[in-house]
Amino acid sequence: MNWKSEIAAAAERIKGHVQVTPVIETRGFGLDFPLEMKLEHMQHTGSFKARGAFNTLLSCDVPSAGVVAASGGNHGAAAAFAARALGLPAKIFVPEMAGPSKIALIEGIGADLTVVPGEYANALQQARAHEAATGAMQIHAYDAPATVAGQGTCFAEWEAQGLQADTVLIAVGGGGLIAGALAWLQGARKVVAVEPETSCALNAALRAGAPVDVQVSGIAANALGARRIGEICFGLAQGITSVLVPDEAIATAQRALWQERRLLVEPAGATALAALMCGAYRPEPGEKVAVLICGGNIAPDPFAG
């Protein structure tokens, strides 16, 4: 697949449907070097996921049964938002671990929502059953070419905004976002995968030499808690740097983003920064570093009600 052309086409396709999110240059966070940050938590529904959802729906004929998606929360909200914007029915399945804040977000968009006991894999199983029974079109959260191409538009956009970094740190769940980065950047910049120690599907796959099932838990599990890395991501991620961070480091980075820059983000959104703050990734002298802030759906929502 020519990923560059697919992502360029996706960028044209979704133009006007998604936000161009800002980039800042900053110092602080206990670091002795400057950072670039792309604030993708300011995207529609609070995460980068709207890009893949809109690209999927705009690149094919959607059946009359509408769309179905399984999600830890952010993807479900994005799929529901994109479907509503395009006048399509949407059925969303989320696990209980999505939490009340993300569940309320999806309900507020107006999708038909089912909350499933357990974790993301359980929600995906029910979404696939709904797809088989109704003919609805599945919008996969991360392991589909249209999803990956949509997420790749984030990095095409960032480069057009003047990305200077040698290295970009990206939080990883199922792998759609980092797959989009790898598909677009194609070695032009170093990409570092950052995962929680307790939800590390990509790191486990790279160590095993193939995607494997992992147990998922921890403060970022409702966004980064994929049980198995996507096949597309695994294929693109060979040879990349993969680091793990503890929950305590994620919480510290989340708090620092608010205290130092008044950026209110969910744990997943702080995970890439956590790798720098706790030393899981140490740049070389002179290495220019950037982090993607991927999600802002904090729980509990401080303004709910």
N, C-alpha and C positions, 0 to 999 in steps of 0.2 A: 504494500500500500504506500502511495505517496502521501505521507502524513502532512508535509508542508502544504501541498495543494488542498488537501481535505480541510485543514485548519483555516487556511485563507478563505476557502469557500464558506466555512462555518461562520467566520467573522462577518462576512458580507450578509449572510442569511439572518443572523441574529441582531444585526445593527438596528438600533431603534427599539429593540425589545429588552435589552439589558443595559445596565449602567456602565459607563466608563469610570472605573474606580480610581481614587487618587493614589498617588505615590508620595511618600515623604522621605526626607533624609534627616537623620537624627543621631544624636549621641545620648549616652546615659546607660541605664540598666546595669551599672557596674562594669561596663566594658571599656576598654581603652582604644577602641576603634569605632569609626562611624558605621552606621547601618542605613541601607535602603529598605523601606517597607512598602509593600503594596497592600492597601487596605480593602481587601476583597470581602471583608465582613460587612462592608457598606453596600454590597450588591443586593438586588431584590431578594427578599425573604432572609437576608442575613448571612448568605454564604455564596460561594462560587457556583453552587449547583444549578442556578438558573441558566447558566450558559449551556450546559449539556442538555438540560430539559428542553429549552427552546430549539436547540439545533436538531434534536431528535424529532420533535413534533413538526418542525418546518421542512424537514428533508424527506418526508414520506406522506402517503395517504393514510390518514388515521381512520380505522374502522368505525362504524356507527356505534359500536359498544364502548368507544372511547379508549381511555388509557388506564393502565394499572401500574402501580409502583410499590415496591417494598423499600422501607427506609428506616434508619435510626432516628430520623427526624428532619434533618436539613434537606435531603433529597426529596422526601415526601412533600415538604412545603414548596420546594421549587417546582416539582412536577404539577402540583395542584395549582400553583400560581400561573405557570405557563399554560396549562389546560384552560383555566378560566379566561386568561387573556385572549386565547384563540377560540373560545366558545365551545370547548370540548368537555364531555363528562370525564370525571376522574375518580378512580377508586384507589385509596391509599391504605396500605397495611403498615403499621408500625409496631415494634415490640414495646412492652411495658417500660423497658429501660430507657425509652426515648424521653420519658419524664413529662411532667405536666406542662412545662413551658412550651416545648416543641409540639406537643399534642394540641394545646390551645391555639398555637400558631396555625396549624393545618386546619383545625376546625374553623378558625376565623376566616380562612380563605374560602371555605364553603365546600370542600371536597367531601365525598362519602368516605368516612374514616372508620377503620376497624383496628382496635388495639389488641395485639396478640400476646399471650403469655410468653415469657422467655426473652430471647435475644433476636438480633437481626435475622439470623438464619431461619428462625421460625416464621417471621413475617414474610421472608422471601418464599418459603414453601407455600404459604397460603396465597400469596400473590400469583404464583405460577399455577395453582389450582384454579384461581379465578380466571386467569388468562385462558386456560384450557376449556373451562366451562362456558365462557361468554364470548370468546373471540376478541376480547380487549387487547390492545397493544401494550406490551410490557416496556416500560422505560427503565432500563437497568441503571442502578445507581453508579456503576463504575466500569463494568466489563462489557462494553459495547462500543464499536467504532464511532458511532455518532456522539455518544457521551464523551468519549476521550477527545474527539476533535473539538467538541464544544468547550471542554475544559482547557484545551490547548489555546483557545483564543485569549485566555487570560495572559499568557506569556507573549503571544504576538502583540497584544495591546501594551504590555509592560515594556517590551523592547521599543515600540513606537513612541513611548513616553520617555525614552532615554535611559533605559536600564544600563548602569555602569558596572555592575558587580561581576566579579569573576566567578562567584559561587552563590547559588541560591538554595536556601534551606526550606524544605516543604514538609509539612505534616502528612502522614500517610495513614489511611484507613484501608479501604478496599483497593485503592491505587489509581482511581480515575484521574485525579488532579496531577499527581506526579507523572503518570503516563502521558498526559497532555503536555506537561513540561518537557519531558524527554523527547516526545514526538516532534515538538516544535524546535527545541534548542539543538538537538542532534549533535551534542558534544561541543558546541560552541562555548558553553559555560559548564562548570561543574555543578551537578545537582546532588544535594545531600538529602537523603530520606531520614525523617525523624519520626519515631514512633514511641508511644508509652511502653515501658517495660512489660506491662500487663495486657497490652493489645498490640501484638507485633507480627502481623501476618506476613509482611514483606521480609522482614529480617529473618524470620523462621524459614521462609521459602528459599531465600538466598543461601542460608546455611545448609539446608537439606538438598538443594539442587533441583527442587520442584515445589510447586504450591502444596502446602500441607495445612490441615486443620489445626487451629490453635484455640486455646481458651481465652476468653476476653473478659476484662473487668477493669475497674479503675475509673478515675474522674472524667476521662475523655471517651469512655466506651460508647456513649450514645452517638458519637460522631465518628470515632476512629475504630469502632469495635467490629470490624469485619472478621469473620472466623477464618476466611481463606482469601489470599490475595488474588486479584483478577489475573486471568491468563494473559491479557494484553499487557498489563503492567509488568508482569513477571518477564515476558519476552523482551520488553524494552529496557528493563532495569538491570540487566547483566553487567556486573563490574562497577556499579555505582557504590558510593559510600553510604552505609546504613548505620545509624546510631540510635540508641535507646535512651530514654530519659525517665526518671521516676516521677510518680504523681506529685511528690513534694516540689520538684523543680517546675513542673507545669503550673502548679498553684502559685508559686513564687513569681513566675513570669506573668501570669494572668494578673496578679495583684500589681506588679510593677507597671504593666501597660496602663492600668487605670491611674495609679498614683503619679506616674511620671508624664504620661501623655494624654490622660483622660480618654483612653481607648477602652471601651467596655466590651470584652470579648469572652467567648466561652472557652473552656479548657483546650479544646482542639485548636482554637485560634491562637493560643499562646504556646503551643507545643514546639513549633520551630524555633522561636526565640529561646525557649527553655534550654535547648541544646547548647546555645552559646553561653547563656548565663551560668549553667552548671558545669561547663567544660566538657560536655560529651562530644562537642565538636570544637576544636581549637584551630582557628585560621593561622596560616603561615604569616610571617611578617610581610606587610604590604598587600595581603590578599583582601580584595574588596568583597564584602559580604552583603547579601540581601536576604530578607525573610518575607514569606508570604503570610499575611494574617488572614486565615481562611474562613473563620466563622465567628459570628457575634451573638448567637442565640443563647445567652446566658440563662442559667436557671438557679434560683427562681427569677423570673422576669421582674426587675425592680419596679416596673411601672404597670404591672398587670392589675386589672380592675380599676 
